[in-house]
Every structure is written in structure tokens, then in C-alpha cells.
């Protein structure tokens, strides 16, 4: 019997819930953090996704 180590090199943990906003409000701000574009309103940072805007924690 040959035992080989797993080929998995990266494990991604999914959050329990994801907040998605379809359209941003009129007063949002565009900010750049480490070269990436984020949208900020209500004290949260959002990232554009196919389904709308998703809350991210920086």
C-alpha cells in the first residue's frame, strides 16, 4: 500500500453569509486600496461582482 500526501495546496474558507447589494446609493465613494478599486458607503467597503456589490473586510 502506498500513501501519498494530498495534492491540495490551498484551502478556501467560505463565509457563512454574504451581503450583496444590487445597486449602490448615489453618495458612494470610489477608493483604491493596494491598487484595487473598492466602493465605500455606510462605513463598509464593497467590491463589484457579477451579482451586484459584495461587502469585503479590509
C-alpha positions in Angstrom: 0.0 0.0 0.0 1.4 3.4 -1.0 0.4 6.5 1.0 0.7 9.8 -0.9 0.2 13.2 0.5 -2.8 15.2 -0.6 -2.4 17.4 -3.7 -4.4 20.2 -2.1 -2.2 23.3 -1.8 -4.8 25.9 -0.9 -7.9 25.8 1.3 -10.5 28.5 0.9 -13.0 29.1 3.7 -16.4 30.4 2.6 -18.2 32.9 4.9 -21.5 31.9 6.5 -23.3 34.7 4.8 -22.6 37.2 2.1 -24.2 40.6 1.8 -25.0 41.6 -1.8 -26.3 45.0 -2.9 -27.8 45.3 -6.4 -27.2 49.0 -6.9 -25.1 51.4 -4.9 -26.6 54.6 -3.4 -25.9 58.0 -5.1 -23.5 59.1 -2.4 -20.9 56.2 -2.7 -17.2 56.9 -3.0 -14.6 55.1 -5.1 -11.4 54.3 -3.2 -8.2 52.4 -4.1 -6.6 50.1 -1.6 -3.4 48.3 -2.6 -4.2 49.0 -6.2 -7.7 47.5 -6.1 -10.9 49.5 -6.7 -13.5 49.4 -3.9 -16.7 51.3 -3.3 -17.5 52.8 0.1 -20.7 53.8 1.7 -22.3 53.4 5.1 -18.9 52.7 6.6 -18.4 49.5 4.6 -16.2 48.6 1.6 -17.8 46.8 -1.4 -16.4 45.1 -4.4 -18.2 44.9 -7.8 -19.3 41.3 -8.6 -21.5 39.8 -11.3 -24.5 39.8 -9.0 -24.0 43.4 -7.7 -21.7 44.7 -4.9 -20.4 42.4 -2.2 -19.2 43.6 1.2 -15.5 43.0 1.8 -13.5 43.3 5.0 -10.1 45.1 4.5 
